[in-house]
Amino acid sequence: MTDTITFDDFLKVDIRIGTIVAAEVFKEARKPAYKMRIDFGEEIGVKKSSAQITVHYKPEDLVGKQVAAVVNFPPRQIGPLMSEVLTLGFSDDTGIVLFSPDKPVKNGAKLH
């Protein structure tokens, strides 16, 4: 069972769509991960993120992919990288699958 939150609590989480514009192996990470730069449009801009998604994705396949991320958490230091957004995904039996729209949407579009 998960903790219960109010609808107002949920509305505080700013989840936006962005397009991955760069991805590379995060060599300094303790667990296999990628460093990514994600474009969230004019209002938010390009932000850095790290994600442990190496089981299902290769860096070259990530560029151009749209993903969902929380953009209003405080930045978090992950090794030498200051991660500015939390890229969202779901666990399957082997790794993490990114949370993406099934049709293209404008970078910066907000989850409703």
LUMTI-921214 format. One record per residue: residue number from 1; residue in three letters; x, y, z of N, C-alpha, C in turn. Coordinates in Angstrom, 1 decimal. Layout:
// residues N
<atom NUM,'Ala',<X,Y,Z>,<X,Y,Z>,<X,Y,Z>>
...
//
This chain:
// residues 112
<atom 1,'Met',<0.8,-1.2,0.0>,<0.0,0.0,0.0>,<0.9,1.2,0.0>>
<atom 2,'Thr',<0.5,2.2,-0.7>,<1.3,3.5,-0.8>,<0.6,4.5,0.1>>
<atom 3,'Asp',<1.4,5.5,0.4>,<0.9,6.7,1.2>,<-0.1,7.4,0.4>>
<atom 4,'Thr',<-1.1,7.9,1.1>,<-2.2,8.7,0.5>,<-1.8,10.2,0.4>>
<atom 5,'Ile',<-2.0,10.8,-0.7>,<-1.8,12.2,-0.8>,<-3.1,12.9,-1.3>>
<atom 6,'Thr',<-3.2,14.2,-1.2>,<-4.4,14.9,-1.6>,<-4.2,15.3,-3.1>>
<atom 7,'Phe',<-5.3,15.6,-3.8>,<-5.2,16.1,-5.1>,<-4.3,17.3,-5.2>>
<atom 8,'Asp',<-4.4,18.2,-4.2>,<-3.6,19.4,-4.2>,<-2.1,19.1,-4.1>>
<atom 9,'Asp',<-1.8,18.0,-3.3>,<-0.4,17.6,-3.3>,<0.1,17.2,-4.7>>
<atom 10,'Phe',<-0.7,16.4,-5.4>,<-0.4,16.0,-6.7>,<-0.2,17.2,-7.7>>
<atom 11,'Leu',<-1.0,18.2,-7.5>,<-0.9,19.3,-8.4>,<0.4,20.1,-8.2>>
<atom 12,'Lys',<1.1,19.9,-7.1>,<2.3,20.6,-6.8>,<3.5,20.0,-7.7>>
<atom 13,'Val',<3.3,18.7,-8.1>,<4.3,18.0,-8.9>,<4.2,18.5,-10.4>>
<atom 14,'Asp',<5.2,19.2,-10.9>,<5.2,19.7,-12.2>,<5.9,18.7,-13.2>>
<atom 15,'Ile',<5.1,17.9,-13.9>,<5.5,16.9,-14.8>,<5.4,17.4,-16.2>>
<atom 16,'Arg',<6.5,17.5,-17.0>,<6.5,18.0,-18.3>,<7.1,17.0,-19.3>>
<atom 17,'Ile',<6.8,17.3,-20.6>,<7.4,16.5,-21.7>,<8.6,17.3,-22.2>>
<atom 18,'Gly',<9.7,16.5,-22.5>,<10.8,17.1,-23.1>,<11.4,16.1,-24.1>>
<atom 19,'Thr',<12.3,16.6,-25.0>,<12.9,15.8,-26.0>,<14.4,15.7,-25.7>>
<atom 20,'Ile',<14.9,14.4,-25.6>,<16.3,14.2,-25.3>,<17.1,14.7,-26.5>>
<atom 21,'Val',<18.0,15.6,-26.3>,<18.9,16.2,-27.3>,<20.3,15.7,-27.3>>
<atom 22,'Ala',<20.7,15.1,-26.1>,<22.0,14.5,-26.0>,<22.0,13.4,-24.9>>
<atom 23,'Ala',<22.7,12.3,-25.2>,<22.8,11.2,-24.2>,<24.1,10.5,-24.3>>
<atom 24,'Glu',<24.7,10.2,-23.2>,<26.0,9.5,-23.2>,<26.1,8.7,-21.9>>
<atom 25,'Val',<27.1,7.7,-22.0>,<27.3,6.9,-20.8>,<27.8,7.7,-19.7>>
<atom 26,'Phe',<27.3,7.5,-18.5>,<27.7,8.2,-17.3>,<28.8,7.4,-16.6>>
<atom 27,'Lys',<30.0,7.5,-17.1>,<31.1,6.7,-16.6>,<31.4,6.7,-15.1>>
<atom 28,'Glu',<31.1,7.9,-14.5>,<31.4,8.1,-13.1>,<30.3,7.5,-12.2>>
<atom 29,'Ala',<29.2,7.1,-12.7>,<28.1,6.6,-11.9>,<28.4,5.3,-11.2>>
<atom 30,'Arg',<27.9,5.1,-10.0>,<28.1,3.8,-9.3>,<27.4,2.7,-10.0>>
<atom 31,'Lys',<26.2,2.9,-10.5>,<25.4,1.9,-11.2>,<25.3,2.4,-12.7>>
<atom 32,'Pro',<25.2,1.4,-13.6>,<25.2,1.8,-15.0>,<24.0,2.9,-15.3>>
<atom 33,'Ala',<24.4,4.0,-15.9>,<23.5,5.1,-16.2>,<23.9,5.9,-17.4>>
<atom 34,'Tyr',<23.0,6.7,-17.8>,<23.3,7.7,-18.9>,<23.1,9.1,-18.3>>
<atom 35,'Lys',<23.9,10.0,-18.9>,<23.7,11.5,-18.7>,<22.9,11.9,-19.9>>
<atom 36,'Met',<21.9,12.8,-19.6>,<21.1,13.2,-20.8>,<20.9,14.8,-20.6>>
<atom 37,'Arg',<20.7,15.4,-21.8>,<20.2,16.8,-21.8>,<18.9,16.7,-22.5>>
<atom 38,'Ile',<17.9,17.3,-21.8>,<16.5,17.2,-22.3>,<15.9,18.6,-22.5>>
<atom 39,'Asp',<15.4,18.9,-23.7>,<14.8,20.2,-24.1>,<13.3,20.2,-23.7>>
<atom 40,'Phe',<13.0,21.1,-22.8>,<11.6,21.3,-22.3>,<11.0,22.6,-22.9>>
<atom 41,'Gly',<11.5,23.1,-24.0>,<10.9,24.3,-24.6>,<11.4,25.6,-24.0>>
<atom 42,'Glu',<10.9,26.7,-24.5>,<11.4,28.0,-24.2>,<11.2,28.3,-22.7>>
<atom 43,'Glu',<10.1,28.0,-22.1>,<9.8,28.4,-20.7>,<10.8,27.7,-19.7>>
<atom 44,'Ile',<11.2,26.5,-19.9>,<12.1,25.8,-19.0>,<13.5,25.6,-19.5>>
<atom 45,'Gly',<13.6,25.4,-20.8>,<14.9,25.2,-21.4>,<15.5,23.8,-21.4>>
<atom 46,'Val',<16.8,23.7,-21.6>,<17.4,22.4,-21.7>,<18.0,22.1,-20.3>>
<atom 47,'Lys',<17.6,20.9,-19.8>,<18.0,20.5,-18.4>,<18.8,19.2,-18.5>>
<atom 48,'Lys',<19.6,19.0,-17.4>,<20.4,17.8,-17.3>,<19.7,16.8,-16.4>>
<atom 49,'Ser',<19.9,15.5,-16.7>,<19.3,14.4,-15.9>,<20.2,13.2,-16.1>>
<atom 50,'Ser',<20.1,12.3,-15.1>,<20.8,11.0,-15.1>,<19.7,9.9,-14.9>>
<atom 51,'Ala',<19.9,8.8,-15.6>,<18.9,7.8,-15.5>,<19.6,6.4,-15.7>>
<atom 52,'Gln',<19.1,5.5,-14.9>,<19.6,4.1,-14.9>,<18.7,3.3,-15.9>>
<atom 53,'Ile',<18.9,3.6,-17.2>,<18.1,3.0,-18.2>,<18.9,2.2,-19.2>>
<atom 54,'Thr',<20.1,1.7,-18.8>,<21.0,1.1,-19.8>,<20.5,-0.3,-20.3>>
<atom 55,'Val',<19.6,-0.9,-19.6>,<19.1,-2.2,-20.0>,<18.4,-2.2,-21.3>>
<atom 56,'His',<17.5,-1.2,-21.4>,<16.6,-1.1,-22.6>,<17.0,-0.1,-23.7>>
<atom 57,'Tyr',<17.9,0.8,-23.4>,<18.2,1.9,-24.3>,<19.7,2.0,-24.5>>
<atom 58,'Lys',<20.1,2.5,-25.7>,<21.5,2.9,-26.0>,<21.4,4.4,-26.2>>
<atom 59,'Pro',<22.5,5.1,-25.9>,<22.5,6.6,-26.0>,<22.1,7.1,-27.3>>
<atom 60,'Glu',<22.5,6.4,-28.4>,<22.2,6.9,-29.8>,<20.7,6.7,-30.1>>
<atom 61,'Asp',<20.0,5.8,-29.4>,<18.6,5.6,-29.6>,<17.7,6.6,-28.8>>
<atom 62,'Leu',<18.3,7.2,-27.8>,<17.6,8.1,-26.9>,<17.4,9.5,-27.6>>
<atom 63,'Val',<18.4,9.9,-28.3>,<18.3,11.3,-28.9>,<17.1,11.4,-29.8>>
<atom 64,'Gly',<16.3,12.4,-29.6>,<15.0,12.6,-30.3>,<13.8,12.0,-29.6>>
<atom 65,'Lys',<14.0,11.2,-28.6>,<12.9,10.6,-27.9>,<12.3,11.6,-26.9>>
<atom 66,'Gln',<11.0,11.6,-26.8>,<10.3,12.4,-25.8>,<10.1,11.6,-24.6>>
<atom 67,'Val',<10.3,12.3,-23.4>,<10.2,11.7,-22.1>,<9.4,12.6,-21.2>>
<atom 68,'Ala',<8.9,12.0,-20.1>,<8.3,12.8,-19.0>,<9.3,13.0,-17.9>>
<atom 69,'Ala',<9.2,14.1,-17.3>,<10.1,14.4,-16.1>,<9.5,15.3,-15.1>>
<atom 70,'Val',<9.9,15.2,-13.9>,<9.5,16.2,-12.9>,<10.5,17.3,-13.0>>
<atom 71,'Val',<10.0,18.5,-13.2>,<10.9,19.7,-13.4>,<11.0,20.6,-12.2>>
<atom 72,'Asn',<10.2,20.4,-11.1>,<10.2,21.3,-10.0>,<10.8,20.7,-8.7>>
<atom 73,'Phe',<11.6,19.6,-8.8>,<12.4,19.2,-7.7>,<13.6,20.0,-7.6>>
<atom 74,'Pro',<14.2,20.2,-6.4>,<15.5,20.9,-6.4>,<16.6,20.0,-7.1>>
<atom 75,'Pro',<17.6,20.7,-7.7>,<18.7,19.9,-8.3>,<19.3,19.0,-7.3>>
<atom 76,'Arg',<19.9,17.8,-7.9>,<20.5,16.8,-7.0>,<21.8,16.4,-7.6>>
<atom 77,'Gln',<22.8,16.5,-6.7>,<24.2,16.1,-7.1>,<24.3,14.6,-7.2>>
<atom 78,'Ile',<24.6,14.1,-8.4>,<24.8,12.6,-8.6>,<26.3,12.5,-9.2>>
<atom 79,'Gly',<27.2,12.2,-8.3>,<28.6,12.2,-8.7>,<29.0,13.6,-9.1>>
<atom 80,'Pro',<29.6,13.6,-10.3>,<30.0,15.0,-10.8>,<28.9,15.7,-11.6>>
<atom 81,'Leu',<27.7,15.1,-11.7>,<26.6,15.7,-12.4>,<25.6,16.3,-11.5>>
<atom 82,'Met',<25.2,17.5,-11.8>,<24.1,18.1,-11.1>,<22.8,17.9,-11.9>>
<atom 83,'Ser',<22.0,16.9,-11.4>,<20.8,16.5,-12.1>,<19.7,17.5,-11.8>>
<atom 84,'Glu',<19.1,18.1,-12.9>,<18.1,19.2,-12.7>,<16.7,18.8,-12.8>>
<atom 85,'Val',<16.4,17.6,-13.4>,<15.1,17.1,-13.5>,<15.1,15.6,-13.2>>
<atom 86,'Leu',<14.0,15.0,-12.8>,<13.8,13.6,-12.5>,<13.1,13.0,-13.7>>
<atom 87,'Thr',<13.8,12.2,-14.5>,<13.2,11.6,-15.7>,<12.4,10.4,-15.1>>
<atom 88,'Leu',<11.2,10.2,-15.6>,<10.3,9.2,-15.1>,<10.3,7.9,-15.9>>
<atom 89,'Gly',<10.2,6.8,-15.2>,<10.1,5.5,-15.9>,<9.5,4.5,-14.9>>
<atom 90,'Phe',<9.2,3.3,-15.5>,<8.6,2.2,-14.7>,<9.5,1.0,-14.8>>
<atom 91,'Ser',<9.6,0.2,-13.7>,<10.4,-1.0,-13.7>,<9.6,-2.1,-14.4>>
<atom 92,'Asp',<10.4,-2.9,-15.2>,<9.8,-4.2,-15.7>,<10.7,-5.3,-15.0>>
<atom 93,'Asp',<10.7,-6.5,-15.6>,<11.5,-7.6,-15.0>,<13.0,-7.4,-15.0>>
<atom 94,'Thr',<13.5,-6.5,-15.9>,<14.9,-6.4,-16.1>,<15.5,-5.0,-15.9>>
<atom 95,'Gly',<14.7,-4.0,-16.1>,<15.2,-2.6,-16.0>,<14.1,-1.6,-15.9>>
<atom 96,'Ile',<14.5,-0.4,-16.4>,<13.5,0.8,-16.3>,<13.1,1.1,-17.8>>
<atom 97,'Val',<11.8,1.3,-17.9>,<11.2,1.7,-19.2>,<10.8,3.1,-19.1>>
<atom 98,'Leu',<11.2,4.0,-20.0>,<10.9,5.4,-19.9>,<9.4,5.7,-20.1>>
<atom 99,'Phe',<8.9,6.7,-19.4>,<7.5,7.1,-19.5>,<7.5,8.2,-20.6>>
<atom 100,'Ser',<6.8,7.8,-21.8>,<6.8,8.7,-22.9>,<5.4,8.8,-23.5>>
<atom 101,'Pro',<5.1,9.9,-24.1>,<3.8,10.0,-24.8>,<3.7,9.1,-26.0>>
<atom 102,'Asp',<2.5,8.7,-26.3>,<2.4,7.8,-27.5>,<2.2,8.6,-28.8>>
<atom 103,'Lys',<2.1,9.9,-28.7>,<2.0,10.8,-29.9>,<2.9,12.0,-29.5>>
<atom 104,'Pro',<3.5,12.6,-30.5>,<4.4,13.8,-30.2>,<3.6,14.9,-29.6>>
<atom 105,'Val',<4.2,15.6,-28.6>,<3.6,16.8,-28.1>,<4.6,17.9,-28.0>>
<atom 106,'Lys',<4.2,19.1,-27.8>,<5.1,20.2,-27.7>,<6.0,20.1,-26.5>>
<atom 107,'Asn',<7.3,20.3,-26.6>,<8.2,20.3,-25.5>,<7.8,21.3,-24.5>>
<atom 108,'Gly',<7.7,20.9,-23.2>,<7.3,21.7,-22.1>,<5.8,21.5,-21.8>>
<atom 109,'Ala',<5.1,20.7,-22.6>,<3.7,20.4,-22.3>,<3.6,19.8,-20.9>>
<atom 110,'Lys',<2.6,20.2,-20.2>,<2.4,19.8,-18.7>,<1.4,18.7,-18.7>>
<atom 111,'Leu',<1.7,17.7,-17.7>,<0.7,16.7,-17.5>,<-0.5,17.2,-16.8>>
<atom 112,'His',<-1.7,16.8,-17.3>,<-3.0,17.3,-16.7>,<-3.7,16.1,-16.2>>
//
